[in-house]
Amino acid sequence: MAEDTRPQRFAVLIDADNTSPRIVDGLFEEVARFGEASVRRIYGDFSSPRLKSWTEVLQKHAIDPYQQFAYTSGKNASDIALVIDAMDLLHSGRLDGFCLVSSDSDFTRLASRLREEGADVYGFGAQKTPESFRQACRRFIYTENLLPESATAAAEQDGGRRALQPPSAAVPLLVRAIEQMETEDGWVGLGAVGQRLAAIASDFDPRTYGYRKLSDLVRNTGAFEIDQSGGRFLRIRAKPARSASSSRRSRA
């Protein structure tokens, strides 16, 4: 029997009230890395001038808008509609997973429920997204990392930084991943470190620290020894901590 090589099928469900249309190109490029965006839906009150910018990109990406009128102030009908559709799609049995695009912690329970049923859940939201929602997803991608190059370049010119955090902020997490692997000499394959990082922190992403590749991030932290001798796969280990006495001698 021929092996089924089709990509995994995902439903991309977007909360328009909590997502910027500027990330839409990067969003679908990211989804294409792990599956096929078979269902593309967005929820919001598109009669509101605040969501006008979304209407300009829906046709380009074949996103189906689901209009939810705000009949009562303070009541989010869009969230309810998204949750109902997600559960209907789950029980249809046609999908392998879901991409929930929102920075709203209200979707934490939905993400957990979908995963309980065996579906993969990828979350997409701003860095301000509460940790509860981030950790409920198999993986969480910050939408700031999906902005087009022109937008990030403009931010740098205005005195901003493309990296959401400095590379040094990744060091404790990388060290923790290495320590959990418990090798005799401390050397571990970089690919295995990447897998461990995904298990430790669903929102880990080299782009958060200004690098597209994990190898570039590791090199630029300056905190790890690197070995790729003999054409082997890249291995790393944490540099030994320098004692206070040796530090004083080196300065003398």
DATAVEN-V654582 format. One record per pair of residues at least 24 apart in sequence whose C-alpha atoms are under 6 Angstrom apart, sorted by the first residue. I is the first residue (numbers start at 0). J is the second residue. D is the distance in Angstrom with one decimal. If there is no record, write none. Layout:
# DATAVEN-V654582
i->I j->J d->D
i->I j->J d->D
This chain:
# DATAVEN-V654582
i->6 j->34 d->5.2
i->7 j->34 d->4.7
i->7 j->35 d->6.0
i->7 j->95 d->5.8
i->8 j->34 d->5.9
i->8 j->35 d->5.0
i->8 j->37 d->5.7
i->8 j->94 d->5.2
i->8 j->95 d->5.3
i->9 j->35 d->5.8
i->9 j->36 d->5.1
i->9 j->37 d->5.6
i->9 j->94 d->5.8
i->9 j->95 d->5.9
i->9 j->96 d->4.8
i->9 j->97 d->5.1
i->10 j->36 d->6.0
i->10 j->37 d->5.9
i->10 j->38 d->4.4
i->10 j->97 d->4.8
i->11 j->38 d->5.9
i->11 j->39 d->4.9
i->11 j->98 d->4.6
i->12 j->40 d->5.1
i->12 j->41 d->5.8
i->12 j->99 d->5.3
i->13 j->41 d->4.5
i->13 j->100 d->4.6
i->14 j->42 d->5.4
i->14 j->100 d->6.0
i->14 j->101 d->5.3
i->15 j->42 d->5.7
i->15 j->43 d->5.4
i->17 j->101 d->5.5
i->17 j->102 d->5.9
i->18 j->101 d->5.9
i->20 j->53 d->5.6
i->22 j->145 d->5.5
i->22 j->146 d->5.1
i->25 j->145 d->4.7
i->40 j->64 d->5.9
i->41 j->65 d->5.9
i->42 j->77 d->5.4
i->43 j->67 d->5.3
i->43 j->77 d->5.4
i->44 j->68 d->5.1
i->96 j->120 d->5.7
i->98 j->122 d->5.7
i->100 j->124 d->6.0
i->102 j->128 d->4.7
i->104 j->129 d->5.9
i->104 j->132 d->5.3
i->107 j->132 d->4.4
i->110 j->135 d->5.8
i->111 j->135 d->5.5
i->134 j->201 d->6.0
i->138 j->201 d->4.4
i->138 j->202 d->6.0
i->139 j->201 d->5.4
i->139 j->202 d->4.5
i->140 j->202 d->5.9
i->162 j->207 d->5.6
i->162 j->208 d->4.9
i->162 j->209 d->4.2
i->163 j->207 d->5.1
i->164 j->208 d->5.0
i->165 j->208 d->5.4
i->166 j->208 d->5.0
i->166 j->220 d->5.7
i->167 j->220 d->5.7
i->185 j->236 d->5.5
i->186 j->235 d->5.5
i->186 j->236 d->4.9
i->187 j->234 d->5.3
i->187 j->235 d->5.6
i->188 j->233 d->6.0
i->188 j->234 d->4.3
i->189 j->233 d->5.8
i->189 j->234 d->5.5
